[in-house]
Amino acid sequence: MNQKELNFAYKVRHALNESADNLPQPTAERLASARKIALSRKKNDSALRVLVSPRRLAGEAGGILNARFSWLARMGLILPLIVVAAGVAGIYQYEQQRHIDETAEIDAAVLADELPLSAYVDHGFNAYLAKRGE
């Protein structure tokens, strides 16, 4: 309760106490019995305390990911990095294999074809081979 509500409650109590002496006897007896019944139904104060967790942000994970260093939280960070690294390694291997296949195809074509020896020393032919090999 704030101070304003507390002051109002004290004023009401004071006004009721002043007029309590002027009540008729049957009304005073009914109020007394009602008070006894209300006090008998009042719950006892409990010594138990409830542990309330701190407020959470809307996007924050809860439950099993709540622990700062849980293994699942660490996997959530490491697993995407492993997937990206495996993807990059796979792309690198694919490109290397493609380059090897193209070079082998050019070598097979050169070896299977009957070219004069002067073709191998021609700078244009070497440029053609270099361009095809990329």
Backbone as CSV, one residue per row, in Angstrom:
resi,resn,N_x,N_y,N_z,CA_x,CA_y,CA_z,C_x,C_y,C_z
1,MET,0.839,-1.176,0.000,0.000,0.000,0.000,0.884,1.240,0.000
2,ASN,0.432,2.218,-0.723,1.189,3.466,-0.700,0.711,4.327,0.469
3,GLN,1.348,5.432,0.681,1.078,6.278,1.839,-0.348,6.839,1.826
4,LYS,-0.851,7.177,0.651,-2.200,7.747,0.544,-3.259,6.720,0.963
5,GLU,-3.115,5.472,0.504,-4.061,4.418,0.868,-3.969,4.094,2.356
6,LEU,-2.775,4.105,2.892,-2.586,3.819,4.309,-3.251,4.886,5.181
7,ASN,-3.118,6.143,4.810,-3.765,7.228,5.553,-5.289,7.091,5.498
8,PHE,-5.819,6.732,4.340,-7.269,6.544,4.211,-7.750,5.403,5.115
9,ALA,-6.991,4.308,5.162,-7.372,3.172,6.010,-7.367,3.560,7.484
10,TYR,-6.392,4.355,7.921,-6.358,4.807,9.310,-7.557,5.700,9.633
11,LYS,-7.939,6.556,8.705,-9.089,7.439,8.927,-10.379,6.638,9.022
12,VAL,-10.547,5.635,8.171,-11.750,4.796,8.228,-11.793,4.038,9.538
13,ARG,-10.680,3.470,9.977,-10.622,2.737,11.241,-10.962,3.649,12.417
14,HIS,-10.420,4.843,12.383,-10.689,5.795,13.467,-12.173,6.158,13.508
15,ALA,-12.783,6.388,12.338,-14.211,6.737,12.289,-15.068,5.570,12.778
16,LEU,-14.706,4.351,12.415,-15.472,3.191,12.873,-15.323,2.977,14.379
17,ASN,-14.138,3.186,14.904,-13.919,3.019,16.342,-14.709,4.047,17.147
18,GLU,-14.820,5.259,16.663,-15.564,6.308,17.379,-17.056,5.992,17.424
19,SER,-17.575,5.427,16.339,-19.016,5.158,16.301,-19.373,3.768,16.814
20,ALA,-18.393,2.956,17.195,-18.667,1.598,17.672,-19.410,1.622,19.002
21,ASP,-19.163,2.606,19.836,-19.825,2.695,21.141,-21.305,3.054,20.990
22,ASN,-21.719,3.665,19.895,-23.091,4.114,19.706,-23.968,3.063,19.010
23,LEU,-23.436,1.885,18.692,-24.197,0.837,17.997,-25.179,0.164,18.952
24,PRO,-26.342,-0.271,18.426,-27.255,-1.037,19.283,-26.626,-2.377,19.686
25,GLN,-27.074,-2.955,20.789,-26.488,-4.181,21.332,-26.575,-5.348,20.351
26,PRO,-27.713,-5.629,19.659,-27.744,-6.773,18.734,-26.769,-6.611,17.560
27,THR,-26.593,-5.407,17.070,-25.653,-5.160,15.967,-24.230,-5.392,16.433
28,ALA,-23.893,-4.954,17.632,-22.547,-5.146,18.177,-22.260,-6.631,18.370
29,GLU,-23.297,-7.398,18.835,-23.102,-8.839,19.013,-22.907,-9.541,17.661
30,ARG,-23.668,-9.143,16.639,-23.504,-9.742,15.302,-22.122,-9.421,14.733
31,LEU,-21.677,-8.183,14.926,-20.331,-7.821,14.451,-19.256,-8.609,15.194
32,ALA,-19.431,-8.814,16.471,-18.445,-9.568,17.262,-18.396,-11.024,16.806
33,SER,-19.561,-11.630,16.547,-19.553,-13.023,16.085,-18.978,-13.127,14.671
34,ALA,-19.275,-12.152,13.832,-18.704,-12.161,12.477,-17.186,-12.022,12.527
35,ARG,-16.725,-11.221,13.499,-15.266,-11.053,13.641,-14.623,-12.361,14.087
36,LYS,-15.253,-13.060,15.016,-14.715,-14.344,15.490,-14.668,-15.367,14.356
37,ILE,-15.717,-15.409,13.544,-15.747,-16.347,12.409,-14.654,-15.998,11.397
38,ALA,-14.474,-14.716,11.124,-13.454,-14.290,10.168,-12.057,-14.624,10.670
39,LEU,-11.830,-14.428,11.971,-10.515,-14.756,12.532,-10.261,-16.256,12.536
40,SER,-11.314,-17.063,12.702,-11.119,-18.518,12.689,-10.798,-19.029,11.283
41,ARG,-11.275,-18.334,10.276,-11.021,-18.747,8.888,-9.723,-18.184,8.321
42,LYS,-9.099,-17.297,9.062,-7.855,-16.681,8.577,-6.766,-17.739,8.475
43,LYS,-6.041,-17.699,7.375,-4.945,-18.646,7.179,-3.743,-18.212,8.003
44,ASN,-3.006,-19.195,8.471,-1.782,-18.902,9.207,-0.699,-18.432,8.251
45,ASP,0.163,-17.590,8.766,1.291,-17.134,7.947,2.240,-18.290,7.729
46,SER,2.751,-18.395,6.516,3.659,-19.475,6.160,5.083,-18.956,6.121
47,ALA,6.001,-19.791,6.557,7.411,-19.421,6.529,8.061,-19.770,5.196
48,LEU,7.305,-20.403,4.311,7.860,-20.789,3.016,8.033,-19.569,2.126
49,ARG,9.068,-19.597,1.354,9.317,-18.526,0.401,9.339,-19.127,-0.992
50,VAL,8.910,-18.364,-1.951,8.887,-18.823,-3.332,10.077,-18.221,-4.047
51,LEU,10.819,-19.070,-4.758,11.954,-18.612,-5.536,11.462,-18.190,-6.912
52,VAL,11.626,-16.922,-7.213,11.176,-16.388,-8.492,12.405,-16.119,-9.341
53,SER,12.386,-16.652,-10.556,13.529,-16.444,-11.439,13.516,-15.010,-11.958
54,PRO,14.678,-14.492,-12.341,14.722,-13.117,-12.861,13.965,-13.014,-14.173
55,ARG,13.575,-11.816,-14.507,12.838,-11.604,-15.746,13.683,-11.997,-16.945
56,ARG,13.009,-12.507,-17.937,13.690,-12.968,-19.145,13.311,-12.069,-20.308
57,LEU,14.211,-11.965,-21.257,13.905,-11.245,-22.488,13.078,-12.135,-23.403
58,ALA,12.416,-11.536,-24.359,11.490,-12.287,-25.209,12.186,-13.380,-26.004
59,GLY,13.379,-13.144,-26.530,14.043,-14.127,-27.370,14.986,-15.042,-26.639
60,GLU,15.068,-14.908,-25.336,16.036,-15.697,-24.587,15.550,-17.121,-24.416
61,ALA,16.459,-18.056,-24.589,16.110,-19.467,-24.458,15.956,-19.819,-22.992
62,GLY,15.075,-20.727,-22.700,14.856,-21.166,-21.336,14.969,-22.669,-21.262
63,GLY,14.630,-23.214,-20.124,14.618,-24.658,-19.969,16.003,-25.258,-19.980
64,ILE,16.223,-26.227,-20.855,17.493,-26.953,-20.881,18.655,-26.078,-21.350
65,LEU,18.366,-25.047,-22.132,19.429,-24.149,-22.592,19.705,-23.042,-21.587
66,ASN,19.058,-23.086,-20.434,19.170,-22.030,-19.449,20.557,-21.980,-18.818
67,ALA,21.203,-23.109,-18.646,22.521,-23.148,-18.028,23.544,-22.493,-18.946
68,ARG,24.428,-21.729,-18.357,25.384,-20.960,-19.153,26.353,-21.859,-19.904
69,PHE,26.829,-22.915,-19.262,27.832,-23.766,-19.896,27.325,-25.177,-20.149
70,SER,26.062,-25.347,-20.396,25.551,-26.691,-20.648,26.106,-27.207,-21.976
71,TRP,26.196,-28.528,-22.099,26.789,-29.110,-23.320,25.908,-28.834,-24.526
72,LEU,24.615,-28.751,-24.334,23.722,-28.493,-25.463,23.887,-27.062,-25.983
73,ALA,24.103,-26.117,-25.079,24.325,-24.731,-25.493,25.642,-24.615,-26.255
74,ARG,26.673,-25.327,-25.783,27.954,-25.295,-26.500,27.832,-25.926,-27.873
75,MET,27.074,-27.016,-27.975,26.860,-27.654,-29.282,26.099,-26.720,-30.210
76,GLY,25.218,-25.928,-29.650,24.471,-24.970,-30.459,25.373,-23.924,-31.076
77,LEU,26.512,-23.662,-30.468,27.466,-22.716,-31.032,28.482,-23.400,-31.939
78,ILE,28.917,-24.590,-31.559,29.985,-25.264,-32.291,29.471,-25.977,-33.540
79,LEU,28.295,-26.556,-33.461,27.757,-27.335,-34.575,27.644,-26.535,-35.869
80,PRO,27.126,-25.312,-35.876,27.093,-24.555,-37.133,28.493,-24.269,-37.692
81,LEU,29.459,-24.035,-36.812,30.831,-23.812,-37.279,31.399,-25.063,-37.932
82,ILE,31.114,-26.220,-37.376,31.581,-27.480,-37.962,30.933,-27.698,-39.324
83,VAL,29.643,-27.407,-39.430,28.937,-27.578,-40.705,29.505,-26.651,-41.767
84,VAL,29.779,-25.401,-41.405,30.350,-24.447,-42.370,31.747,-24.895,-42.802
85,ALA,32.566,-25.343,-41.845,33.917,-25.796,-42.177,33.868,-27.020,-43.100
86,ALA,32.951,-27.944,-42.819,32.815,-29.118,-43.683,32.334,-28.715,-45.074
87,GLY,31.443,-27.741,-45.152,30.968,-27.262,-46.459,32.074,-26.627,-47.268
88,VAL,32.885,-25.789,-46.629,33.998,-25.144,-47.329,35.007,-26.185,-47.791
89,ALA,35.321,-27.168,-46.939,36.260,-28.229,-47.330,35.696,-29.044,-48.489
90,GLY,34.403,-29.322,-48.463,33.779,-30.068,-49.559,33.823,-29.303,-50.876
91,ILE,33.560,-28.018,-50.829,33.634,-27.193,-52.054,35.056,-27.150,-52.586
92,TYR,36.036,-27.007,-51.685,37.439,-26.983,-52.105,37.818,-28.306,-52.784
93,GLN,37.437,-29.426,-52.174,37.743,-30.727,-52.757,37.065,-30.903,-54.120
94,TYR,35.826,-30.465,-54.249,35.105,-30.568,-55.512,35.809,-29.757,-56.604
95,GLU,36.206,-28.541,-56.278,36.887,-27.696,-57.271,38.247,-28.285,-57.658
96,GLN,38.972,-28.835,-56.695,40.251,-29.467,-57.004,40.053,-30.670,-57.935
97,GLN,39.053,-31.483,-57.653,38.787,-32.649,-58.496,38.370,-32.226,-59.894
98,ARG,37.574,-31.164,-59.999,37.159,-30.659,-61.309,38.373,-30.168,-62.106
99,HIS,39.274,-29.472,-61.434,40.493,-28.989,-62.098,41.358,-30.166,-62.570
100,ILE,41.486,-31.192,-61.735,42.272,-32.374,-62.116,41.636,-33.085,-63.302
101,ASP,40.320,-33.212,-63.297,39.614,-33.872,-64.405,39.804,-33.110,-65.714
102,GLU,39.710,-31.779,-65.668,39.897,-30.982,-66.894,41.323,-31.100,-67.410
103,THR,42.287,-31.072,-66.499,43.687,-31.210,-66.920,43.945,-32.596,-67.516
104,ALA,43.370,-33.622,-66.914,43.526,-34.978,-67.440,42.865,-35.107,-68.805
105,GLU,41.734,-34.432,-69.000,41.065,-34.470,-70.300,41.925,-33.806,-71.371
106,ILE,42.530,-32.685,-71.033,43.405,-32.008,-72.001,44.626,-32.874,-72.295
107,ASP,45.223,-33.462,-71.258,46.384,-34.327,-71.459,46.036,-35.531,-72.334
108,ALA,44.874,-36.118,-72.084,44.464,-37.274,-72.888,44.233,-36.861,-74.337
109,ALA,43.636,-35.681,-74.546,43.405,-35.212,-75.918,44.718,-34.922,-76.621
110,VAL,45.679,-34.349,-75.900,46.979,-34.038,-76.510,47.728,-35.318,-76.828
111,LEU,47.685,-36.288,-75.926,48.402,-37.534,-76.157,47.744,-38.388,-77.236
112,ALA,46.440,-38.316,-77.335,45.745,-39.125,-78.336,45.827,-38.503,-79.720
113,ASP,46.008,-37.221,-79.783,46.052,-36.521,-81.067,47.486,-36.508,-81.589
114,GLU,47.599,-36.521,-82.902,48.931,-36.468,-83.502,49.239,-35.019,-83.825
115,LEU,50.019,-34.406,-82.963,50.422,-33.016,-83.158,51.901,-32.993,-83.544
116,PRO,52.256,-32.051,-84.385,53.689,-31.907,-84.662,54.390,-31.322,-83.433
117,LEU,55.660,-31.536,-83.312,56.429,-31.043,-82.173,56.420,-29.524,-82.083
118,SER,56.273,-28.843,-83.203,56.260,-27.381,-83.184,55.023,-26.824,-82.469
119,ALA,53.949,-27.615,-82.354,52.742,-27.154,-81.660,53.006,-27.003,-80.160
120,TYR,53.871,-27.817,-79.605,54.149,-27.753,-78.170,54.972,-26.527,-77.795
121,VAL,55.721,-25.971,-78.690,56.524,-24.794,-78.405,55.820,-23.512,-78.834
122,ASP,54.677,-23.626,-79.459,53.920,-22.458,-79.900,53.298,-21.789,-78.678
123,HIS,53.518,-20.470,-78.520,52.983,-19.729,-77.371,51.458,-19.659,-77.394
124,GLY,50.843,-19.600,-78.530,49.384,-19.587,-78.643,48.773,-20.882,-78.151
125,PHE,49.435,-22.006,-78.481,48.940,-23.305,-78.032,49.059,-23.415,-76.510
126,ASN,50.139,-22.922,-75.953,50.316,-22.938,-74.492,49.269,-22.040,-73.814
127,ALA,48.973,-20.901,-74.439,47.932,-20.023,-73.884,46.570,-20.717,-73.942
128,TYR,46.300,-21.440,-75.023,45.065,-22.181,-75.166,44.946,-23.240,-74.083
129,LEU,46.036,-23.977,-73.847,46.044,-25.015,-72.814,45.853,-24.397,-71.414
130,ALA,46.505,-23.253,-71.172,46.378,-22.604,-69.868,44.951,-22.106,-69.648
131,LYS,44.346,-21.582,-70.722,42.978,-21.081,-70.603,41.994,-22.225,-70.372
132,ARG,42.185,-23.341,-71.022,41.316,-24.518,-70.864,41.485,-25.150,-69.491
133,GLY,42.678,-25.035,-68.912,42.973,-25.675,-67.633,42.428,-24.934,-66.426
134,GLU,42.018,-23.697,-66.583,41.541,-22.895,-65.447,40.187,-23.296,-64.981
